[in-house]
Amino acid sequence: MWQRAFFVTLLALAPLPAPAAPCDATGALKTSLAAVAADGVMTLSEGFRVRLAGIVWPDHLEPRQRTALTAILERAVLGQALTWKPAAGPDRWGVTPVDLFLQEPDGTRAPFWLQAGLVENGLVPAWPEGLAKDCLDRLTAHEALAIRARRGIWAPRAQAARHRTIEAAREAHAGRRMVALWRVRSVKPWRSMHFVNIVPSFRGGPSIGLTRKQVTALVDSGRNPAEWRGRWIVARFVLGPAGLSRIRVESISPVDAAPRRQ
């Protein structure tokens, strides 16, 4: 009797296996894609309306990019086994952010995280929303490969074209989520702020104001803004009505290696 009690006690004390991350295909549900709307909202065969978590889908002011990405997505899932996991609950419009996985029908290869493929090919940028930290770290690692190679949206011409479009009609872009690759000219402390000044490449270049709290968090994570002079950074931000001259920064971090020139 005591042996059984001892065994039960050991089971109770043994650590439970960690649940699979949302960006891990383990436990994902089988589905198929019924439709993809221009705004990136997808309808699954079960009727669920979903969107890809952790990325920025092209804005309505980028209709050609939307059309191209929709076509790429539809081709990517063609003939593939598709599975999904919810990354969070549905939003107020009933759209659920999800992680999607593709696998060859024969099942000999492991499922591949769809967001990782889109980001690594420079088709979309990562966005720090709807993803757990480990999944965001994985996605930004894939993104770093695209930045290094200057693929897709990270190409100099693509970046410059987006900046020109915004400056031509600033108010039209208010509230838009964007991700940019910039090189730092200088970092200037002033009172309770630090200003990260960007090398002018379009109408003077922006200056990003970081609060003391933001700077402390960056220093604690090993990304001290005081050391950014001359370095490339990736800024994820929301545009205000003044265009690039006033933005709300969601995240900012240096790029480990300089982008490769093409």
Secondary structure, DSSP 4 states (H G I P E B T S, - for coil): -HHHHHHHHHHHHSPPPPPPPTTS-TTPEEE-EEEE-TTS-EEETTS-EEEETTB-PPPTT-HHHHHHHHHHHHHHHTTSEEEEEESS---TTSPEEEEEEEE-TT--S--EEHHHHHHHTTSS-B-SSSS-HHHHHHHHHHHHHHHHHT-GGGSHHHHHHHHHHHHHSGGGGTT-EEEEEEEEEEEEEETTEEEEEEPPSSTT--EEEEEHHHHHHHHHTT--GGG-TT-EEEEEEEEETTEEEEEEEEEEEE-SSPPPP-
